[in-house]
Amino acid sequence: EMSDDECWHRLGLEALRQGNHQVVEMSYQRTKNFERLSFLYLLTGNVEKLRKMLRIAEMRRDIMGRFHNALFLGSASERV
């Protein structure tokens, strides 16, 4: 029996393979896969949602997540 997270993960992989980034985004949100979600926003050019991911990383005290999102946004001050 598969868990809900595993089902969402598989759905996201298949949607990614087919190029359906809206379903991929929903899948990553449901499984709280913040790293992949940030990278998806980088690839789709969604700067507004990348900024939101940076704020989420700050609230979670995720240093590497904060660094990566700042790097994706080109924000040198946030990387320090």
Secondary structure, 3 states (H helix, E strand, C coil): CCCHHHHHHHHHHHHHHHCCHHHHHHHHHHCCCHHHHHHHHHHHCCHHHHHHHHHHHHHCCCHHHHHHHHHHHCCHHHHC
